[in-house]
Amino acid sequence: MKCFIFIGVLFILSGFSSFAQNAVITGSVVDTNSSEPLPDVNIAILNTAYATTTNAEGIFSFSQPDLPKGEQILVVTKAGYTTLRIPIKIQENTPVVLNSILLALDLSAIEAQIGIISLSDAELDEDEGTSYNISGLLQATKDVFLNAAAYDFSTTFFRPRGYDSSDGKVLINGLEMNKIYNGRPQWSNWGGLNDAQRNQMFSMGISANEYTFGDLAGTTNIIMRASQYRKGGRISYATSNRSYRGRVMGSYNSGLLPSGWAYSILLARRFANEGFNEGTLYDANSIFVSLERRFNETNSLNLTAFYTPNRRGKSSPNTQEVYDLKDTQYNAYWGLQEGEIRNSRIKEVIEPIIMLNHFWDISEKTRLNTNIGYQFGKIGNSRLGYDNAPNPDPSYYQKMPSYFLADPTGPNYEGAYQAYSKFVEDGQLDWRNIYETNIFYGGTARYYLYEDRNDDTQLSANTILNSKLNDKLTLTAAINFRNLNSQNFANMLDLLGGNGYLDVDTFNTGDASQNDLNNPNRVIGEGDKMKYNFEFDATDYDAFLQGQFNYSKINFYVAGKFGITGYQRNGLYRNGSFPENSFGKSEKLNFTTYGVKAGATYNISGRHILKTNGAYFTNAPTLRNSFSNARQNNATVVGLSEELNIHIDGSYIFRSPIVKARLTGYYSLKQDASEISFYYADGISVPGRSASTAFVQEVLTDIDKKNIGGEFGIEAQLIPTFKIKGAAAYGQYIYNNNPNLYLTSDDFTDVPNGAVNYGESTLKNYKIAGGPQQAYQIGFEYRDPDFWFLGATTNYFSNAYIDVSPLTRTANFYLDTDGIPFNDYNPEIARELLRQEKFDEYILVNVIGGKSWKIKGYYLGFFASISNILDQKYKTGGFEQGRSANYRTLLEDTANATRVFGPKYWYGYGTTYYINFYVRF
């Protein structure tokens, strides 16, 4: 609260300056080819804090009385256009008038942008267990380091500063797109809309932003406003061997018409029967429409809608044994059915978005933007289910050679050889056997295909005020609201030759076996709900206030936020294992969030700049991490609280006509976080329970993480057509404490609330998984005056680590099933068993090139790239399995020549290509 009072006082004290000044510099900017006026062009006086933008008619003006006198350079910039530097002379009482500044399209920027977005498409669609890219970097190509991170580093799941995508904010037309459920942006919701995403504003890290408070990984606002698109059309075709094999796209923008209307449309399709990994289909369509009506000089209304239904086949993480037998493109999720590839794990996303945006220029210096958005639809993740039948997974541990070689009675070489032969010669899902099994038994399906579904309906609204109170102070204020209703259930997709499915839990007996005691022993068919059925309700309110102060040598900002978040679960099934705590509404969870941040930029000279940012703020835990076992009951996470973030960074920036460089150091501390994992555990000690196996929910609370490191980027334009560049990232991302861990399970029938507390998990100083923590690059670019270019980079990555199992770092590791420590426990051996695996370092070489032509009023061109040209094989991530959760089981497993329950890994792509052809008119 003290911070908000302080900010308010600063605003009041700074607001007494007069607004009325005589214009000193005026002018207009138009497109070189179309002669159309260009709005929102940035106009700045080089090496000063004075800047402005053009209005809807392409006109700009500077009215400050203390503009620097004498010879100055006016810098004219707009995304997608070539930057101009215009020499001017400012004198007392002598206005500078610059009419019709011609701005030409920057073809090289368009080519680079096409490549960056498309090459990153696979990583933008998150999946369970994988690393996640930071969204805004894809457009941050003006910064040397971020360009390297977005283009070359991102293909190996490198995460700048170690942040997750939930640590960054993605907005469209000012409305936040991060999911309330997990905090991450669902990029599939606007996948394939490349041509409609070219107008973006990115603020790095926790720096000042004119839309929202932001977060550690920065903020991206994608502007999908019809009047902001350059007039004209584009048709393109791309082919690749990554996530999809082909992409066709067509778009047209009317520009602002004399009638005051503007419209933009886009259609696209991406497709593949199989991507780089085996059996990974890709089927996606995209439709985008934006319609704007400008009523007068100060008011306009914009309607934007997009619909991007997409289906994608997933690929499996595998043990090293599997990769050694089948190579790194192997995928256990598919098999041939009547000669056609069929993947059992399909992710389908169908979530249309409609938004209405009102823009009101209250005065020349004040504007108000009010937005409302509505999103609905579904996300489904399919999988094979099986009851009273063998696991159909072809890579299931009991089907691998290692299982037979690790037989307690002695190695079974015959069984191992048969398993080896069968897996190597085929090793895919046997759809025919699945159907024949169901038909043979004739009744309830033993095998079935179902999906985990969530059908979300979300309403979002906000209003954002930007006002330049005087020449020194700009105020930004915003109020945001989001409301979510999320229906969650399992949905039967295919009975696979069966004629019904009995909806009970076959691993339990009596009432505990009933998924819904209110409707016991239901026999369901295709399209019916099953297993679990509940809904989440969530509301989120927040307010944001920011002041930016601009002076000739120093600029600084101060900002604050305040918010209230509420969650509630409503069970629609009465689960037999939790009859008193599953049906109906849970307690309502409420969180209060707040935060302050500040930063400054000091211009030592035109070439040397210092920047710093600091922040102290809290976030509500995500909906996903608030309920310990939402599919079965209303239990909330014990000790749940707001998550605290502390951050500071400092940068030195050097800019000369030849060299651009940035050196940054940063420190982030995240405290009081919670995480929930679901897996099958073997070797667990539960009081009063002799069995050591169970399907569990692992709840980790009071997690502290520390991210510290530096990043450096430099480029030198040695001659007008040739430049060299380099980048480096050095980080250390670790657990900073020993968090608390408890397990819940419907198998813990003799334990109160089905939960067992294991106390601290000794994770302190273990590395946080999620891609390499060190990355280095050196490369070059050549751009010929005849509009062709060539570039190459060599990239080195190291210090990537496996995701460790928290349960094996608790007291459970050395306790027997009776709760007494193992009598053969050896601390030295245990320390070696628990050593975190560090992946091998690797080098990736990437090459890009392209050419463009102008033929009359048309622009033709192509862009091509080859990534990992040396076909390097490398691990991008992995996790320890929970199947060996104690000292004895882990020691026994690691004693085998090939581990039965070894870690599971993801490997990066081998050599891949991407080629894009386009025509612009």
Sequence and secondary structure as in RCSB ss.txt:
>XXXX:A:sequence
MKCFIFIGVLFILSGFSSFAQNAVITGSVVDTNSSEPLPDVNIAILNTAYATTTNAEGIFSFSQPDLPKGEQILV
VTKAGYTTLRIPIKIQENTPVVLNSILLALDLSAIEAQIGIISLSDAELDEDEGTSYNISGLLQATKDVFLNAAA
YDFSTTFFRPRGYDSSDGKVLINGLEMNKIYNGRPQWSNWGGLNDAQRNQMFSMGISANEYTFGDLAGTTNIIMR
ASQYRKGGRISYATSNRSYRGRVMGSYNSGLLPSGWAYSILLARRFANEGFNEGTLYDANSIFVSLERRFNETNS
LNLTAFYTPNRRGKSSPNTQEVYDLKDTQYNAYWGLQEGEIRNSRIKEVIEPIIMLNHFWDISEKTRLNTNIGYQ
FGKIGNSRLGYDNAPNPDPSYYQKMPSYFLADPTGPNYEGAYQAYSKFVEDGQLDWRNIYETNIFYGGTARYYLY
EDRNDDTQLSANTILNSKLNDKLTLTAAINFRNLNSQNFANMLDLLGGNGYLDVDTFNTGDASQNDLNNPNRVIG
EGDKMKYNFEFDATDYDAFLQGQFNYSKINFYVAGKFGITGYQRNGLYRNGSFPENSFGKSEKLNFTTYGVKAGA
TYNISGRHILKTNGAYFTNAPTLRNSFSNARQNNATVVGLSEELNIHIDGSYIFRSPIVKARLTGYYSLKQDASE
ISFYYADGISVPGRSASTAFVQEVLTDIDKKNIGGEFGIEAQLIPTFKIKGAAAYGQYIYNNNPNLYLTSDDFTD
VPNGAVNYGESTLKNYKIAGGPQQAYQIGFEYRDPDFWFLGATTNYFSNAYIDVSPLTRTANFYLDTDGIPFNDY
NPEIARELLRQEKFDEYILVNVIGGKSWKIKGYYLGFFASISNILDQKYKTGGFEQGRSANYRTLLEDTANATRV
FGPKYWYGYGTTYYINFYVRF
>XXXX:A:secstr
 HHHHHHHHHHHHHTTS      SEEEEEEETTT  B SS EEEETTSS EEE  TTSEEEE  TT   EEEEEE
EE TTB  EEEEEEEBTTB EEEEEEEE B HHHHHHHHHHHHHTHHHHS  TT     GGGGG TTSHHHHHII
IIIGGGT  GGG  GGGSEEEETTEE B TTTS B GGGGTT GGG   EEEE TT   SS    TT EEEE   
GGGS SEEEEEEEEESSS SEEEEEEEE  S TTSEEEEEEEEEEEESS SSTT  EEEEEEEEEEEEE SSSEE
EEEEEEE  EEEE    EEHHHHHHH TT  TTEEEETTEEEES EEEEE  EEEEEEEEE SSSEEEEEEEEEE
EEEEEEEEEEESSS    TT GGGSHHHHHT TTS  HHHHHHHHHHHHHT S  HHHHHHHHHHH SS SEEEE
EEEEEEEEEEEEEEEEEE SSSEEEEEEEEEEEEEEEEEEEEEE TT S EE B TTS GGGGBS TTSTT EE 
TT EEEEEEEEEEEEEEEEEEEEEE SSEEEEEEEEEEEEEEEEEESS  TTSTTSSSEE   EEEEEEEEEEEE
EEESSSSEEEEEEEEEEEE   STTTBTTTTT   B TT   EEEEEEEEEEEEE SSEEEEEEEEEEEEEEEEE
EEEEEEES  BTTB   EEEEEEEEEEEEEEEEEEEEEEEEEEETTEEEEEEEEEEEEEE S  EEEEE TT TT
SGGGEEEEEE   TT B  SS SEEEEEEEEEEETTTEEEEEEEEEEE  B B  SGGGSGGGGB TTSSB TT 
 HHHHHHHT   B   EEEEEEEEEEEEEETTEEEEEEEEEESTT    EEEEE  TT  SHHHHHHHHTSSS T
T  EEEE   SEEEEEEEEE 
